[in-house]
């Protein structure tokens, strides 16, 4: 006899401990319209088509392009067999399937270019001289109506992007190489989108002067020259901001830099604050090959690529970060606590920071599961590259955690992992179904989150509670997986523990390497009641736009610009909140 999901969960829970209230009658406390979001973006990512072994099947995407058009937000990225749109909040994205022409590499769409022009949205997958590729045009993206502006786009462009200026002139930018520069050229929409004049060489990498452009994990031990790709241009207050990704999509230091000019084809000047989008530490790392766009409130956002690179080099996700250009014309993207709950925009932002202030309650906490199959600690280690898995995807599997003491839980993020995935490519209609129970004593459980009727594919599901719940134990019960085993890279619990915030950080030392000015070593004393430390830094004492979150008392960086002085601050991060920010430490 097959039990219903609710009855089976009820029976299963009774075995573990008596119920205070029936899950079927308990009222879940999930906020229907969230006020926050949490990276990685919770999208129904496609499963990679090209894997050498079915045991390595996995989700992935990268190279995002986002913009607002006719009051809605649209998002395109690599190999998704379609695109997404969001009505007004950027918290929920809806997928629209569409098969654009494949290139010679058999990519569905690789690193596409898209831009909302006066004629409609232009869309171009990347391609080489081996291909022919249409330039697509649409004025009804939600309706999935596309035409070919030209049947064969005249310029072979890998990693293309478009920019339409205020005067109506249209430009193409492209390039992805560790040898060749980024290029740009004006296009003639009235003559088959052919080039007007010769292409212009815009910029090349300079890793000897720009430490963050060095190839390799932590910008070290790179066995080849760094890659530059993902050109993207925004115009803000009369200045043109040419953005680019480097040094390689598989590394934690994958970020975006920017050059600035008074003209759309340059000459461009390197912005001293670079990389402007960068996230080398934390649960999900990387913030490169992205695009910057404006929301309905005239705020800037930057959507970028985040790295996993476990089952395959190009296993990746997307992240969304608040961005802006300050009064001095400096472009920034705020990745501080970039994989913690962030506030969604409801109006014009009057400050840079959008971090909600809820800290992590589940890091390295005692955990257990329905079956001892793999180490449950891997689901609470703040590392998207590792994961716990059950032996199957059956609906009697659970993962539980003891927060150590009663805490106020505000939000929970379930990051599923790919294990024993049976299929590739996009599969519409698949879904995750689960329930989360809470307990004050680890014996008596009540239903907190009910996704038993969920109909969406949610690999990084994030739930914000309508009000904080004081609890100590949480249990995630699987009801349905889209494919494969019930596997979780991290079950992350956010909120606040009772008690005083962590004390100030003492003995903060910043030592630059005189023999290689790209390098700096940071050390400090351990703070009781702190599980991590936030270090912010920048090239001006009032522009500390770069940030790292460190779970140790030291951190080496190899990312500095040789010719710049730097300024650093630090504060402790604990379950009880954030400590005070230190005074500025300067290195010249």
N, C-alpha and C positions, 0 to 999 in steps of 0.2 A: 504493500500500500504506500503510495506517495503522499507525504504530508504537504499541506500548503506551506508557503514560505513563513507566514506568521506563526502557524501552529508548530512548525518544526523548530523555529527559533525559540518559541515559548517552552517547548519540551526540553530543548537543548539548554536553555538558561536555567530551568528548574533543576537539572542535573548538577549544575555548577553552584547554585545557591538559590535560596528562596527569593521569590519576587515580591518587592514592596507593592508594585502595581503592575497590572498586566500590560505588556507591550502593545497589545491591541487597543488598549484604552488610554494609554499615556499620551499626553499632548506634547509633540516635539517642539523644540524651541528654536527652529531655524528661521532666520530672517528671510522673508520671501524676496524682498528687493535689497540686496546687500549694499552696504555703504563702503565696503572695502574689497580689495582683491589681493591675490598673492601669487607671485611667480613661482615656477614656470606657468605660463598661460595655460588655462584649462581648455584646450582645444582637442577635437577628435582627430588627432594626427594620423596621417596615412601610415600604413605599414610598408616598409622599404621593399621595393620590387627586386633589387639586385642584391641578394645575399648568397654567399657561397655554400651555406649549409643551413637547412631549415631550422636547426637548433639555434641559429643566430638571428632568426626573424625578430624584427623590432620596429617600433615606430620611429619616425624622424621627420624633421623639416628644418629649414634654415632660410636665411637671406630674405627676410620679410620686407614687404612694401605695404604701407598703410596710408590712408588718406580719408578725408571726409568728402562726400559727394551727395548733393541733394539732401542734406540733413542726416545722412547715415554714414557709418564708418565701414570701410572695406579693407580687407587684409588678404594679400596674396603671398605665397611663399613657395619654396621648392618642392616639386613632386607631390602635389596634393590632389590631383585630379579634380580641381575646382578651387573655390575660394570661400572666404567667410564674410559675413556682414553682421553688424551690431546696430541696433536701432538707435540707442541714445546713451547707453551707460558704459560700454566697453567691458562689462562684466560677463555678459552672455553673448557668445558668437554663434551664428547660424551658418551651416555649411550649404553651399550651392555647388552641386557637381557639374563639371564642364570639362570636356576633353578638347584641349587645345592641341595643335600639331606637335608631335614629338620631334626632337632634333636627332642628329645622327648618333648621339650617345644614348639614345632611347630614353632620355629623360622625359617625363610627362611635361613638366615645366621646370627649368632650372634657373635659379636666380633671375626672376623676371623683372622687367621694367614696366612701370605703370604710372600714369599721371592724369589727373582730371583737368582736361583742357576745355576751352570754350566750345569745341565741337563735340565733346564727350570724353570718356575715359579711353586713353590709348593704352594698349597692352602688348608687350613683346617678350616672348621667351628668348633666352639667350641661344645663340647658334654661331657656327663657324663657317668657313668657306666651303665646307663639305655639304652644307645645308642650304635650303631655301626656306624662308619663314614668313608667313603673313604678318602684317601689322594689324592688330585687332582694334575695333572701336565699338563702344557701347554707350548708350544714354539710358539704359535700363538694366543695371547690374542685378538688382533684386529679381527682376523678371528673367534673367539669364539670356538676354537677347544681345547677340554679338554679330557684327559684320566685319568684313575685311576692308580696312581703309586702303591697303594695297596688298596685292596677292604675294608679292615678293619684296620684302623690305630691302632697300638697296645697300645697306651697310651691315657687314657681318660683325656682330657685337656680342661678346661674352660679358655677362653681368651688365646688361644695359640699364640705363635709367633716363628718364625724360625730365625736362623742366621747361615750363611755359612762363615767360616773363610777363610783367605787367603790360608791356607794349604789344603783346601777342606773339612775339618771336619765340620759336620753339628750338630747344637744344637737346642733343643726345650726348650722354657721357657713358663711357664703358671701359672695361679692362679688368683682367684677373690674371696676374702673373707674378713671378718672382724675378722677372727679367725686364719686361716691358713696362712703360709708364701707364697711367690713366690718360685717356684721350677724351676730347670734346669737340663738337662741331655744331654749327647751326644747321637746322633742317628747313626745307621748303615744303610746307604742307600743300601748296598749290601745284607742286611739280613732283608728285609721287614720293614725297618725303626724302628727296635726294639732298645730299650735302650742299651747303652754300660755302664754297671755298674749301680749303684744305683742313684736315683735322689738326687739332692743336695738342701738343704734349703738355699735360697739366702738372703732373708731379710724379716723383719717384720716392721710394722709401730711403731713409738715411739712418740705419740702425746704429751706426757708430756714434751718432749724436743724439738719437732718440732711443733710449733704452727699451721702451715698451714695444718698439718695432722689431726687436730681436726674436728670432724663431725659437720655438721650444717651450716646454712647460716652465712656468716662472721665468720666461725669457732666457732660459739657459739650455745649453747642450743641444742646440739646434744643429741638425746634420745637413741643412741646406739653407740657402738664402730665404729670407722671409717673403711671404706672399702679400700682395696688396690687391684689393678687390672692392666691389660693392660701392661704387661711386654714387653719391646722392647729393643734390643741391637744394638748399632752401634760401630764400631771400627774406631778410629781416632788417627793417629800418634802412633799406637801401644798400645793404651789404650782402654779398653772395657767399654762402657757407658751403664749401665743397668737402663733403664727408667721405671717409674711406675706411675699410676694415683692414686690420693687420694683427699679428703676423701669420696666423694660420688658424683655421676654424676648429681644429681639434685640441687647441691649447686653452688652459684656464685663463690665460692673459689675452685672449682674443678680444679686441676692443675696436672702437672707432675713434679716429682722429679727424681733425678738420683744418682746412686752409681757408683763408678769407681774402676776398677781392672786392673791388668796386665794379668789376665787369664780369659777366657770366662765363667768359672764357679766359679770365685772368689778365695779367699774371696774379697768381695766388701766393699768399704769405702764410707760413706756418703759424698757427695760433700757439702762444706760449703755454697755455693750459691745454695739454694734450697727454694722453688720450682724453677726450671729453666724455666718452662712455666706456666704462671699464669696471669689471667685477671679477677679480681673480680668486676670491675666497668665498666661503659660505657653502650652503647646501647645494645650490646650483650656480656654476661659475660661467663666466663669459658674458660679453655684452657687445659683440661685434657684428659687422655686416648688417647694419640696420637702416632704418629710415626715420626721419623726423617729420611730424605732421601736427596740424593745429586742430584742436577740438572745437566744439560748438561755443565754448566760453573764451576762445582765443588763447587757451593755454597750449604750450608745446608739449609733445610726448615723443619719446624715442622707443621704437620697437626694434629688438635686436636678437641675435642668435646666442643661445646658451648651449654649453657642451655637455655631453655624456661620454661618448666615444669609448664604450665598453664592448658591445657586441660588434661594432664596426666603427671605423674612424669617423664616419659622417653621421653618427647617431647624435641627434641634437634636438633642442626644444627652442621655444621663443619666450622672450621676456619683455615686459612693458615697463618703461621708466618715465617719470616726470622729467621734463627738460625745459630749457629756456635760454634766453640770451640776456645777460645782465646789462646794467646801464652803461657799462664801458664796452659793450659789444662782444663780450666773451660768451661763447656757447658752452653750455654744460648739460649733463644728464645726471640726475640724482640716483645713484645706485646704492646709497647708504641704506642698510637693512633692505636691500632690493629683493630678497626672497622672504620677507616678513610681510604681514598685512599692511597694505598701503591704502590711503583714502582715495576713493573715486571723486572726480571733480564734480561739484554741483554749482560751480561759479568760477569766476576769475580767481586764480591763486594769488595770494598776496605774499607768499613766502616760498622758499625753495623746498622745504621739507614736507613730505606727505606721510611719513611713517606714523602709524596709528599709536605706537607706544606699547603695544602688547608684545611681551617677550616670550621666549621659548620655555615651556614647562616640561617638555618630554625628553630633553637631551640626556642621553646615557642613563635613562631611568630603567629600573627593573621591569622586565617584560617576559611574557610567556605566550604560548600559542596552543591551539587545539591538539597539535601533534608536533613532536620534536623531530623536525626534518631538516631545518637549517637554523642558524643562530639568529634568534629574534633581535639581538642587539644591533644587527645590521639595519633594522628598521627605525632605529633611534640614534643614529650616529652622525646626522647632518652631512650626509654624503650621498648625492644622487647616483654616484657610480656603483654603490653597493646596494644589496637588497636581500630581504628575507623572502623565502617562498614556502608555501605549503606544498604537499606532495601532489596536489590536484587542484582543480577549480571547483570542487564540490561545494555545495551550499551548507556544509556543516563545519566549515573552517572558521577559526577566529584568531585574532591577534589582540593582545591586551597589554596594558601598561599601568604601572603604579607610579603616580607622580611624586610619591614620597611623603606628601602631606596634603591636606585640603587646600585647593587653589581655586581662584576665580577663573574659569575657562570662558574665553570670549569667542574663539574660533578654532577650527580644526581643518587641517589639510591632509588629504589622503593621496599620496603619490604612488600610483600603481607602477609596477615594473613588468617587463616583458619576459616571461618564462614559458617555454614550451608552446610558443605561439604557432597556431596551425596554418595561418594564411598570410598572404602578402597583399599589398595594394589596399585600396579603400574598400571597406565593407560597410555599407549603410545599414542602419537599423540595429546595429549591435549596441549593447548597453552594459553599464555597471549597475548592480543593485546591491545595497548593503544596509545595515543598521548599526548604529553606535549606541551602546548602553553605558550608563554611568553608575558608579557605586561609591558610597562613602566608606564602606568597610571591606570591599572586595568579595562580599558574599551576597548581598541583597542588591539586585540590579533593576534599574528602570530605564526605559527607552528615552534617549536624548535626541537622536537624529534618525529619521525614518526615510530612507531612500528605497524602500521596497517596491515602490511604483515608478521609480525613475525610468525614463525612456531614452536617456541621452548617454553617449559615449563620453566619459569624464575621467581621463587618465590622471588628471591632477585636480581632483575635485576639492573645492574649498567651500566650507560652510561657516557662515557667520551667525552666531546665536543672537536671538532677539534681545536677550538679557544675559549677563554672566551667570554661570552655574557654579556654585561652590561644590567641588567634588575632588576625589583623590584617584579613583580608578576609572579607566575607560576601556571599552572592549569594542573592537571593530569586527562585525560578523558578516562574512561573505554570503550573499544570496545568489549573485550571478556575475560571472566575468565574461567579457566579450569573446575571449579566446585564451587558451592556456591556463596555467596555474594561478591560483590566488597568490599574488606576489606583491610586495610593498617595498619600495625603496626607502620611504620614510613616512611614518604616521606622526605628524607634527601638531602639537597642541600649543596654542597661544593664549596668553592671558597675563595674570598677575598673581604671584604668591604673597602671602602676608609677611610683613616684616619691613625693616628699614632698607632703603636702597643701598647698593654697594658703596663703600668708602672711596675716597679719591685714590687715583693710581700714583704710587710713589716711585721715585728713581727712574723716571722715563728718560731714556738716553737715545739720541739719534746720532749715528756716526756714519759719515760719508766716506767712501773709499777714495782716497787721494789718487790711487793708481788707476781707477776706473770710476769716473764721476757718475756713471749710470747706476752705481750700486750704493745702497744704504742699509745699515743694520739697525733695527729697532729692538730695544730691550726694556723691560720694566719689571717691577715686583708684583707677585701674585696678590690679588685682593680677595680676602675671604668673602664668601657669598656672591662671587662673580663666576660665571661660566665662560665668559668671552670678553673681548675688548674691542671697542670701535676706535680705529685710528682714521682721522681725517687729515688731509694734507693738500697743499697746492702751492702755486708759485707766488701768491700774494697772501699776506696774513688775513685779509678779509675775503679771500676767495679759496677756501679749503674745499674744493669741489670734488676731490677724489676721496675714496673711502675704502677701507678693508675691515672685515670682521675676523678677528683672530681668536682661536681657542687655545692659545698658548701664551707664554710670556716673552716671546721673541718672534720677530719676523724679518726676513731678508727680502728686499725689493731690488730688482735689477731693471727698473722701468723709467728711471729719471732722465730728463733732458740735460745734456752735458752743460749747457750754457746758462742754466737757470738756478737761482737760489730756491729753497723750499722751506715751507713752514708746516709744522706738525702739531696736532693735538690728540689727546687720548682720553677715553673714559671707560669705566667698567660697565659691563652689562650683566645683570643678574635676573633671576626669576622675579625678584621684588621690584625691578625697574632699572633705570639708568642712573649711574653715578654722575657726579659733576664733571664737566669738561675741564681738562687741565689748561694751564697757560700755554702759550705758543712756544715751541722749540724751533729754532732757526738753524739751517745749514746753508752755507754759501758755496 
